[in-house]
Amino acid sequence: MLGVIISVAVTLIIAVPITYFATVAYRKQVAESKIGSAEEKAREIIDDAVKTAENKKRESMLEIKEESIRSKNELDKEIKERRNEIQRNERRIIQKEEHLDKKLEAIEKREAGFAAKEEEINRQKTEVAELHAKRVQELERISGLTSEQAKDYLLKMIEDDVKLDTAKLIKEMDIKAKEEAGKKAREYIVTAIQKCAADHVSETTISVVQLPNDEMKGRIIGREGRNIRTLETMTGVDLIIDDTPEAVILSGFDPVRREVARIALEKLIVDGRIHPARIEEMVEKAQKEVETMIREEGEAATLEVGVHGIHSELVRLLGKMKFRTSYGQNALKHSIEVAQLSGLLAAEVGVDVRLAKRAGLLHDIGKAVDHEVEGSHIQIGVDLCRKYKESPMIVNAVEAHHGDVEPESLIACLVQAADAISAARPGARRETLETYSNRLKQLEDIANGFKGVDKSFAIQAGREIRIMVVPDQVNDADMILLARDISKQIENDLEYPGQIKVNVIRESRVTDYAK
């Protein structure tokens, strides 16, 4: 058994190496055969790649040759075209040179002709100058004037003609402007009233009532004048019925009565029934309307300023001031303005604004009845404020606003300043007598400064200046230009309300006596 095992072991020991070496030899043989086939395939692949590369090379070479041939052909074509273009340009240049040569020849010929003509012209100029000198000498001999004198004479004639034409043109333009001015007159009426230099009494003592027609004047007068007498008696206002077309003038110093008469007359005109009984009825209605209007205006003034608690009678008197003016300035508007200014000043200095407004509103309250009660408006205002229980500070402000007494409070000083500001505001009041007199003198001085003016007179409160000229120095055409120049000088040098009429007068008188 042991022997068997040993035999088996020896057999295995011998068989295992033999088997191993046989297996290795077989694998080597298989690997060599695979390597051989792989090398063969590699050679085939390489051969194919070489063939493909040679084919690609040949194709590329062909394409390059074709591209080079095509580029060469295009280049040859372009060179040919450029050569042809150069040849054409050369031919054109040659033609132009030939044309220029011809032109140069023609120019040289013309220059030669011009030189001859220039010599001829110079010769003719010399002859013309000689002839002109002879003509001037002959004209001077015939006319008895030198050339300078003749020139001055012609210029004078031309200047006279131009002056005449200019004067005609200015006159036509003035006429046209006046025609167009009537269309815009209604738009400017308010501004004209503000700047009007009319007489102060006329402005504050009359009212004009428009009538539908002139037949209404007869009905207002009535049989034997009974209607007009009744109206004048009831209202205390004079009715002036004159040649003024479609208008009746109411004249009276009491503005309230004049307003009553105006309202009553307008109601009668609308109603159409004008007789004494109806007149009395309408006057009573007008009085009630005016009284209501006065109270409403007073209340509106207190509301506008923001002052409350004023006695009702003082409120009524404030409303009555609507119908009062002072130097052309409405008394109620002036009081409202002073109240507002006093309030603004009080706010700035840190005192009671309401009290300052109250003092400013009441400072001219005496003007409401100063034509009914004796005394200055300051004293009347002080009495009214004391009567209706205003504070002593308000009374002192009213009494001191014109500097009649010393102000006892800062509010009195503020009212004094506000009153001066309102009155001094440009356009608020009519100018002083001194300013008015100076303006008249300046008007006359301006007119007298022009050549040919003999005398000048400023009339109608400076709204017109009449200028007398020397007839020998100023002709009819010069008058228009002179009036224009004086108007321009006045506009530049003076400040004035409204407009000033410049009236130039030229008059020649011859006096002789029959003996």
C-alpha positions in Angstrom: 0.0 0.0 0.0 2.8 2.3 0.8 4.5 1.4 -2.3 1.4 2.2 -4.3 1.2 5.5 -2.7 4.8 6.2 -3.3 4.4 5.0 -6.9 1.4 7.4 -7.3 3.4 10.2 -5.7 6.4 9.6 -7.9 4.1 9.4 -10.9 2.5 12.6 -10.0 5.8 14.3 -9.3 7.0 13.2 -12.8 3.7 13.9 -14.6 3.1 17.4 -13.2 6.3 19.0 -14.7 5.7 17.2 -17.9 2.2 18.4 -18.1 3.3 21.9 -17.1 5.9 22.1 -19.8 3.6 20.6 -22.4 1.0 23.2 -21.5 3.5 26.1 -21.7 4.8 24.8 -25.1 1.2 24.7 -26.4 0.4 28.2 -25.2 3.6 29.5 -26.7 2.8 27.9 -30.0 -0.8 29.4 -29.9 0.6 32.8 -29.0 3.2 32.7 -31.8 0.5 31.8 -34.3 -1.7 34.7 -33.0 1.3 37.1 -33.1 2.0 36.0 -36.6 -1.6 36.7 -37.8 -1.6 40.0 -35.9 1.6 41.1 -37.6 0.1 40.1 -40.9 -3.0 42.1 -40.2 -0.9 45.1 -39.1 1.1 44.9 -42.3 -2.2 44.8 -44.3 -3.5 47.8 -42.4 -0.3 49.7 -42.9 -0.3 48.9 -46.6 -4.0 50.1 -46.8 -3.1 53.3 -44.9 -0.1 54.0 -47.2 -2.3 53.4 -50.3 -5.0 55.7 -48.9 -2.5 58.4 -48.0 -1.0 58.3 -51.4 -4.5 58.6 -52.9 -5.3 61.5 -50.7 -1.9 63.1 -51.5 -2.6 62.7 -55.2 -6.1 64.2 -54.8 -4.7 67.1 -52.8 -2.0 67.8 -55.4 -4.7 67.8 -58.1 -6.9 70.2 -56.2 -3.9 72.5 -55.4 -3.0 72.5 -59.1 -6.6 73.2 -60.1 -6.8 76.1 -57.6 -3.5 77.5 -58.7 -4.6 77.4 -62.3 -7.9 79.0 -61.5 -6.2 81.8 -59.4 -3.7 82.3 -62.2 -6.6 82.7 -64.7 -8.4 85.1 -62.5 -5.3 87.1 -61.9 -4.5 87.2 -65.6 -8.1 88.3 -66.3 -7.8 91.1 -63.6 -4.5 92.2 -64.9 -5.9 92.3 -68.4 -8.9 94.4 -67.2 -6.7 96.8 -65.4 -4.4 97.1 -68.3 -7.4 97.9 -70.5 -8.6 100.5 -67.9 -5.2 102.1 -67.8 -5.2 102.3 -71.6 -8.6 103.9 -71.6 -7.5 106.4 -69.0 -4.4 107.2 -71.0 -6.5 107.8 -74.0 -8.8 110.1 -72.0 -5.9 112.0 -70.6 -4.4 112.5 -74.0 -7.8 113.8 -75.2 -8.1 116.2 -72.3 -4.6 117.4 -72.8 -5.4 118.1 -76.4 -8.6 119.9 -75.3 -6.7 122.0 -72.8 -4.2 122.9 -75.4 -7.0 124.2 -77.6 -8.5 126.1 -74.6 -5.1 127.7 -73.8 -4.8 128.8 -77.3 -8.3 130.3 -77.2 -7.5 132.0 -73.9 -4.3 133.5 -75.1 -6.2 134.9 -78.1 -8.9 136.4 -75.8 -6.3 137.8 -73.5 -4.7 139.5 -76.5 -8.2 140.9 -77.4 -8.8 142.0 -73.8 -5.6 143.9 -73.6 -6.6 145.8 -76.7 -10.0 146.5 -75.3 -8.6 147.6 -71.9 -6.4 150.1 -73.7 -9.5 151.3 -75.6 -11.5 151.5 -72.3 -8.8 153.5 -70.5 -8.7 155.9 -73.4 -12.4 156.3 -73.3 -12.4 156.8 -69.5 -9.9 159.6 -69.9 -12.1 161.2 -72.5 -15.2 160.7 -70.3 -13.5 162.3 -67.4 -12.4 165.3 -69.5 -16.0 165.6 -70.9 -17.5 165.3 -67.3 -15.1 168.0 -66.0 -16.1 170.3 -69.0 -19.8 169.5 -68.4 -19.5 170.4 -64.7 -17.7 173.6 -65.5 -20.4 174.5 -68.0 -23.2 173.6 -65.6 -21.6 175.7 -62.9 -21.2 178.6 -65.3 -24.8 178.3 -66.5 -26.4 177.8 -63.0 -24.1 180.1 -61.1 -23.6 177.3 -58.4 -20.6 175.2 -57.6 -20.9 171.4 -57.6 -21.0 171.4 -53.7 -23.8 174.0 -53.7 -25.7 172.1 -56.3 -25.3 168.9 -54.3 -26.6 170.6 -51.1 -29.5 171.9 -53.1 -30.4 168.5 -54.4 -30.0 166.9 -51.0 -32.3 169.6 -49.5 -35.0 168.8 -52.2 -34.7 165.1 -51.6 -34.8 165.6 -47.8 -38.0 167.7 -48.2 -39.6 165.0 -50.3 -38.6 162.3 -47.8 -40.0 164.4 -45.0 -43.3 164.9 -46.8 -43.6 161.1 -47.6 -42.7 160.2 -44.0 -45.2 162.7 -42.6 -47.9 161.2 -44.9 -47.0 157.7 -43.8 -47.1 158.6 -40.1 -50.4 160.4 -40.5 -51.9 157.3 -42.3 -50.6 155.0 -39.6 -52.0 157.3 -36.9 -55.4 157.3 -38.5 -55.3 153.5 -38.9 -54.3 153.1 -35.2 -57.1 155.4 -34.1 -59.6 153.4 -36.1 -58.4 150.1 -34.5 -58.2 151.7 -31.1 -62.0 152.0 -30.9 -62.4 148.2 -31.1 -60.2 147.7 -28.1 -61.4 150.6 -26.0 -63.7 148.5 -23.9 -60.9 146.2 -22.9 -58.7 149.1 -21.7 -61.4 151.1 -19.9 -60.6 149.8 -16.4 -56.9 150.6 -16.8 -57.7 154.0 -18.3 -59.8 154.9 -15.2 -57.0 153.8 -12.9 -54.5 156.1 -14.6 -57.0 158.9 -15.5 -55.8 162.4 -14.8 -59.4 163.8 -14.7 -60.4 166.5 -12.2 -60.9 165.0 -8.7 -64.2 166.8 -8.0 -65.7 165.6 -11.3 -64.6 162.1 -10.6 -66.2 161.9 -7.1 -69.4 164.0 -7.5 -71.1 162.6 -10.6 -72.5 159.4 -11.9 -73.7 158.6 -15.4 -76.9 156.5 -16.1 -77.2 155.1 -19.6 -80.5 155.4 -21.4 -82.0 153.0 -24.0 -82.7 156.0 -26.3 -82.9 159.8 -26.2 -86.8 159.7 -26.0 -86.4 158.5 -22.4 -85.0 161.9 -21.5 -88.4 163.5 -22.1 -90.2 160.9 -20.0 -87.7 161.5 -17.1 -88.3 165.2 -17.2 -92.1 164.7 -17.3 -94.9 167.1 -17.9 -93.7 170.6 -16.9 -90.7 168.9 -15.2 -92.7 167.3 -12.4 -90.8 163.9 -12.7 -87.3 165.3 -12.5 -88.3 167.7 -9.7 -89.8 164.8 -7.7 -86.6 162.7 -8.2 -84.3 165.5 -7.2 -86.4 166.3 -4.2 -86.6 162.7 -3.0 -82.9 162.0 -3.5 -81.2 165.4 -3.0 -79.3 164.9 -6.2 -79.2 167.1 -9.3 -80.1 165.5 -12.6 -78.3 167.0 -15.6 -80.0 166.2 -18.9 -78.0 167.8 -21.8 -76.9 166.9 -25.3 -75.0 163.8 -24.1 -76.4 161.0 -26.2 -78.4 158.3 -24.3 -77.1 159.4 -20.9 -78.2 161.3 -17.8 -75.7 162.7 -15.4 -76.4 162.6 -11.6 -74.5 165.3 -9.6 -74.2 165.4 -5.8 -71.6 165.6 -3.1 -73.2 162.8 -1.1 -72.1 159.5 -2.7 -74.8 157.5 -0.9 -77.6 159.7 -2.2 -76.1 159.6 -5.6 -76.1 155.8 -5.5 -79.7 155.8 -4.4 -80.7 158.1 -7.2 -78.8 155.9 -9.7 -80.4 152.7 -8.6 -83.9 154.4 -8.5 -83.5 155.9 -12.0 -82.3 152.6 -13.5 -85.3 150.8 -12.0 -87.6 153.4 -13.4 -86.0 153.1 -16.8 -86.5 149.3 -16.7 -90.0 149.6 -15.4 -91.0 152.2 -17.9 -93.7 153.8 -15.7 -92.3 157.1 -14.7 -94.5 159.4 -12.6 -94.2 161.0 -9.1 -95.8 158.2 -7.2 -93.8 155.6 -8.9 -90.6 157.7 -8.4 -91.3 157.8 -4.6 -91.8 154.1 -4.5 -88.6 153.3 -6.5 -86.5 155.8 -4.3 -87.7 154.0 -1.2 -86.7 150.6 -2.7 -83.4 152.0 -3.8 -82.7 153.4 -0.3 -83.4 150.0 1.2 -81.1 148.3 -1.4 -78.3 150.8 -0.7 -78.7 150.3 3.1 -78.5 146.5 2.6 -75.6 146.9 0.3 -73.8 149.0 2.9 -74.3 146.5 5.6 -73.2 143.6 3.3 -70.0 145.5 2.3 -69.2 146.2 6.0 -69.7 142.5 6.9 -67.7 141.4 3.9 -64.8 143.7 4.9 -64.7 142.2 8.5 -64.8 138.7 7.2 -62.1 139.4 4.6 -59.8 140.8 7.3 -60.8 138.2 9.9 -62.0 140.7 12.6 -65.1 139.8 14.7 -67.1 141.4 17.5 -67.2 144.9 16.0 -70.4 146.8 16.8 -73.1 146.6 14.1 -73.1 150.4 13.7 -69.4 150.4 13.1 -69.8 147.6 10.5 -72.5 149.8 8.8 -70.1 152.7 8.7 -67.4 150.5 7.2 -69.8 149.6 4.4 -70.6 153.2 3.9 -66.9 153.9 3.3 -67.3 152.0 0.0 -68.8 155.2 -1.4 -66.0 157.4 -0.1 -62.7 158.2 -1.8 -59.6 159.9 -0.5 -57.2 161.3 -3.1 -58.8 159.0 -5.7 -58.4 155.9 -3.4 -61.4 154.0 -2.2 -61.7 154.4 1.5 -63.0 150.9 2.3 -60.3 149.2 0.1 -57.7 151.4 1.7 -58.9 150.4 5.2 -58.9 146.7 4.3 -55.4 147.0 2.9 -54.1 148.8 6.0 -55.7 146.1 8.2 -53.9 143.3 6.2 -50.6 145.2 6.3 -50.9 145.8 10.0 -51.6 142.1 10.6 -48.5 141.1 8.6 -46.3 143.6 10.4 -47.7 142.5 13.8 -46.9 138.9 12.9 -43.3 139.9 12.1 -42.7 141.8 15.3 -44.6 139.4 17.5 -47.7 141.4 18.7 -51.4 140.6 18.7 -52.3 140.1 14.9 -56.1 140.4 15.4 -55.8 143.5 17.5 -53.5 145.1 14.8 -56.0 144.2 12.0 -58.9 145.6 14.0 -57.0 148.9 14.6 -56.1 149.0 10.9 -59.6 148.4 9.7 -61.1 151.1 11.9 -58.3 153.7 11.6 -60.3 155.8 8.9 -63.8 155.1 10.2 -64.4 158.8 10.7 -64.3 159.3 6.9 -67.7 157.6 6.6 -69.5 160.6 8.2 -66.9 163.4 8.0 -69.2 165.2 5.5 -72.1 165.0 8.0 -70.3 165.8 11.3 -68.0 168.7 11.9 -64.4 167.9 12.7 -61.5 166.0 11.2 -62.0 162.3 10.3 -59.5 161.5 13.0 -61.5 163.1 15.8 -64.7 161.7 14.4 -63.2 158.2 14.3 -62.0 158.5 17.9 -65.4 159.6 19.1 -67.1 156.7 17.3 -64.7 154.1 18.7 -65.2 155.4 22.2 -69.0 155.5 21.7 -69.1 151.9 20.6 -66.8 150.6 23.4 -63.6 149.9 21.5 -60.5 149.4 23.6 -58.2 152.3 24.5 -55.4 150.8 22.4 -57.7 150.9 19.3 -58.7 154.5 20.1 -55.1 155.5 20.4 -54.2 153.8 17.1 -57.0 155.7 15.3 -56.0 159.0 16.9 -52.2 158.6 16.2 -52.3 157.2 12.7 -51.5 160.7 11.2 -49.1 161.6 14.0 -51.5 164.1 15.7 -50.7 162.4 19.0 -48.0 160.2 20.3 -48.6 156.5 19.8 -48.9 154.6 23.1 -48.4 151.1 21.8 -46.5 149.2 19.1 -49.8 148.5 17.4 -50.4 152.2 16.9 -47.0 152.5 15.3 -47.7 149.5 13.0 -51.1 151.1 11.9 -49.2 154.4 11.2 -46.7 152.5 9.0 -49.3 150.4 7.2 -51.3 153.6 6.4 -48.3 155.2 4.9 -47.4 152.1 2.8 -51.0 151.8 1.4 -51.2 155.5 0.6 -47.7 155.6 -1.0 -48.2 152.5 -3.2 -47.8 153.5 -6.9 -51.2 154.1 -8.4 -53.0 154.1 -5.1 -53.5 157.9 -4.8 -53.4 160.9 -7.0 -50.1 162.7 -7.2 -49.4 165.7 -5.0 -49.7 169.3 -6.1 -46.0 169.8 -6.2 -45.5 166.7 -8.5 -48.3 167.9 -10.7 -46.8 171.3 -11.1 -43.4 169.9 -11.8 -44.8 167.7 -14.5 -46.5 170.6 -16.3 -43.3 172.5 -16.2 -41.3 169.5 -17.6 -43.8 169.2 -20.4 -43.4 172.7 -21.5 -39.6 172.5 -21.1 -39.4 169.4 -23.4 -41.5 171.1 -26.0 -39.5 174.3 -25.9 -36.3 172.4 -26.4 -37.2 171.6 -30.0 -36.1 173.8 -32.9 -38.8 175.9 -34.4 -41.0 175.9 -31.3 -42.2 179.5 -30.3 -44.4 178.8 -27.3 -45.9 175.8 -25.5 -48.8 175.5 -23.0 -49.6 172.5 -20.8 -53.4 172.5 -20.3 -56.2 170.2 -19.1 -54.3 169.1 -16.0 -51.3 168.0 -18.1 -53.3 165.8 -20.4 -52.6 168.1 -23.4 -49.8 170.3 -24.5 -50.3 172.9 -27.2 -47.2 174.0 -29.1 -47.0 177.1 -31.3 -44.3 176.9 -34.0 -42.6 179.5 -36.1 -44.2 179.3 -39.6 -41.0 180.2 -41.4 -39.0 177.4 -39.7 -41.6 174.6 -39.6 -43.7 173.6 -42.6 -46.7 171.3 -42.7 -44.7 168.1 -43.2 -42.3 169.1 -40.4 -45.3 169.5 -38.0 -46.1 165.8 -38.1 -42.5 164.8 -37.4 -42.2 167.4 -34.7 -45.3 166.1 -32.9 -44.0 162.6 -33.2 -40.6 163.5 -31.8 -42.0 165.5 -28.9 -44.3 162.5 -28.0 -41.4 160.2 -28.0 -39.4 162.6 -25.8 -42.3 162.8 -23.3 -42.6 159.0 -23.2 -38.9 158.6 -22.5 -38.4 161.4 -19.9 -41.7 161.6 -17.9 -43.9 159.3 -15.8 -47.6 160.2 -16.0 -51.0 158.5 -15.8 -53.1 157.9 -18.9 -52.0 159.7 -22.1 -50.9 163.2 -23.1 -52.1 164.8 -26.3 -49.4 166.7 -28.3 -51.1 169.5 -30.4 -48.8 171.4 -32.8 -50.2 174.6 -34.2 -48.8 176.5 -37.2 -50.4 179.8 -38.0 -49.4 182.6 -40.4 -51.0 186.0 -40.1 -50.8 188.9 -42.4 -52.2 192.3 -41.3 -52.7 195.4 -43.4 -54.7 198.6 -43.0 -56.9 200.3 -45.5 -56.4 204.0 -45.3 
